[in-house]
Amino acid sequence: MALSLRRNAAWALLGQVVFAACHWGGFIILGRLGGPEVLGRYVLALAVVTPIMMFGRLQMRELQVADAAQRHPFEDYLAVRLAGTGCAGGSSWRSPFSVTPGQRPWRSFWWHWRGGSRI
């Protein structure tokens, strides 16, 4: 049985609110455990990588939903989305390393959290 438009919109809104709350909670936890420097690095890396990943998704979810005539099977959309996300992920892999030259950003949080010295 299909849900009404109002119910679908309510579920979509609830999903977006939960997603935003989880991100907000992650920022709070990272800020408390890692400090402002680690949080700043994370936000900078997120700002660099997010547009690349958004471009890599190619809006396949929206295109698949708008394909009411079902001219293309779901597997086609999935394959294109996986390929685009893989290419975007591969190209953005180097981005966090370029914003923190000469350092290992994946270790900075753990060293700081354990009370170690700066890298």
C-alpha positions in Angstrom: 0.0 0.0 0.0 1.5 3.3 -1.1 1.8 6.2 1.4 0.2 9.5 0.8 2.2 12.5 -0.3 1.8 14.2 3.1 3.1 11.1 4.9 6.0 10.7 2.5 6.9 14.4 3.0 6.8 13.9 6.8 9.1 10.9 6.6 11.5 12.8 4.4 11.5 15.8 6.8 12.0 13.5 9.8 15.0 11.8 8.0 16.6 15.2 7.3 16.1 16.3 10.9 17.7 13.1 12.3 20.6 13.4 9.8 21.3 17.0 10.9 21.0 16.2 14.6 23.5 13.4 14.2 26.0 15.7 12.4 25.5 18.3 15.2 26.1 15.7 17.8 29.2 14.5 16.0 30.6 18.0 16.0 29.9 18.4 19.7 31.6 15.1 20.6 34.6 15.9 18.3 34.9 19.4 19.8 34.8 18.1 23.4 37.2 15.2 22.9 39.5 16.7 20.3 39.5 20.4 21.0 39.1 23.3 18.7 42.1 22.5 16.5 40.9 19.1 15.6 37.4 20.3 15.1 38.7 23.0 12.8 40.6 20.5 10.7 37.6 18.3 10.4 35.4 21.1 9.3 38.0 22.3 6.8 38.3 18.8 5.4 34.5 18.4 5.3 34.2 21.7 3.4 36.7 20.6 0.8 35.4 17.0 0.3 31.6 17.7 0.4 31.3 19.5 -2.9 33.4 16.8 -4.6 31.2 14.0 -3.2 28.0 15.9 -4.1 29.1 16.2 -7.7 30.1 12.5 -7.7 26.6 11.4 -6.7 25.2 12.9 -9.9 21.8 13.2 -8.4 21.0 9.6 -9.2 18.4 9.4 -6.4 16.4 12.3 -7.8 16.7 11.0 -11.4 15.6 7.5 -10.4 12.6 8.9 -8.5 11.7 11.2 -11.5 11.8 8.3 -13.9 8.1 7.5 -13.7 8.1 5.7 -17.0 10.9 3.4 -15.8 12.9 3.8 -18.9 16.0 2.6 -17.1 16.2 -0.2 -14.6 17.3 0.4 -11.0 20.6 -1.4 -11.7 21.6 1.3 -14.2 21.1 4.0 -11.7 22.9 2.1 -9.0 25.9 1.4 -11.3 26.2 5.0 -12.3 25.9 6.2 -8.7 28.5 3.7 -7.5 30.9 4.6 -10.3 30.5 8.4 -9.7 30.8 8.0 -5.9 33.9 5.9 -6.4 35.5 8.4 -8.7 34.7 11.3 -6.4 35.9 9.3 -3.4 39.2 8.5 -5.2 39.7 12.2 -6.2 38.9 13.5 -2.7 41.1 11.0 -0.9 44.0 13.4 -1.3 42.1 16.5 -0.3 42.5 16.2 3.5 46.3 15.7 3.0 46.6 18.8 0.9 44.9 21.0 3.5 47.3 19.9 6.3 50.7 19.8 4.6 53.4 17.7 6.2 51.1 16.2 8.8 49.0 13.1 9.2 45.4 14.3 9.8 44.0 10.8 10.6 46.4 10.5 13.5 46.1 14.0 15.0 42.8 13.3 16.7 44.0 10.1 18.4 47.3 11.6 19.5 45.5 14.6 21.0 42.8 12.4 22.6 45.4 10.1 24.2 47.3 13.1 25.6 50.2 12.6 23.2 52.4 15.4 21.8 51.6 17.2 18.6 52.6 15.6 15.3 
